[in-house]
Amino acid sequence: MATTLTSKGQVTIPKQIRDALNLAPGCSVDFAVNREGDVVIHKVGARPIRKPDRFEAARGKADVKWRTDDLMALLRGEA
């Protein structure tokens, strides 16, 4: 996984690495260089509390059980 260094010395941590380390915005990370010259990144401390995303907050709120065909007809203005 390659990434590009910005003029400010910043890089984006690839999603696969963020997922593997369970990193979220606000997490602290520590960088080290091992004997072979490889850079190693470690997660520091506990994971910060995350707000649910807008879809997660709305999930399970509907009381009406729509049939797909009826809902699509309503959304298309056919009902």
C-alpha positions in Angstrom: 0.0 0.0 0.0 1.7 3.1 -1.2 0.7 6.7 -0.2 2.1 10.1 -1.0 3.8 12.4 1.4 2.4 16.0 1.3 4.5 19.2 1.3 3.7 19.4 5.1 5.1 15.9 5.7 1.7 14.3 6.2 0.4 11.0 4.9 -3.0 9.3 4.8 -3.0 6.0 6.7 -4.6 3.5 4.3 -8.1 2.2 5.2 -6.9 -1.4 5.6 -4.3 -0.3 8.2 -6.8 1.9 10.0 -9.3 -1.0 10.1 -6.6 -3.5 11.3 -5.6 -1.2 14.1 -9.2 -0.2 14.9 -8.2 3.5 14.3 -10.9 6.2 14.3 -10.6 10.0 14.0 -9.0 11.4 17.2 -7.0 8.2 17.9 -3.4 8.7 18.9 -0.7 6.7 17.1 3.0 6.2 17.7 5.6 5.7 15.0 8.9 3.8 15.5 11.7 2.6 13.3 12.8 -1.0 13.8 16.4 -2.4 13.3 15.6 -3.2 9.7 14.6 0.4 9.0 10.9 -0.3 8.7 8.4 2.2 10.1 6.0 0.6 12.6 2.8 2.3 13.7 1.1 1.5 17.0 -2.3 2.6 18.4 -1.9 4.5 21.7 -4.5 4.4 24.4 -8.2 3.6 24.2 -10.4 4.3 21.2 -12.3 7.6 21.4 -16.1 7.5 21.7 -17.6 7.8 18.2 -21.0 9.4 17.3 -23.2 7.1 15.3 -23.4 8.1 11.7 -26.6 9.6 10.3 -27.9 6.2 9.0 -27.1 4.4 12.2 -29.1 7.0 14.2 -32.1 6.5 12.0 -31.9 2.7 11.7 -35.0 0.9 13.1 -37.1 4.1 13.4 -39.8 3.4 10.8 -43.1 2.0 12.1 -44.6 1.4 8.7 -43.8 -1.9 6.9 -43.6 -1.0 3.2 -43.6 -3.4 0.4 -40.8 -2.6 -2.0 -43.2 -2.2 -5.0 -45.5 0.1 -3.1 -42.6 2.3 -1.8 -41.0 2.5 -5.3 -44.3 3.5 -6.8 -44.7 6.2 -4.1 -41.2 7.5 -4.7 -41.7 7.6 -8.5 -45.0 9.5 -8.1 -47.1 6.6 -9.4 -49.2 6.1 -6.3 
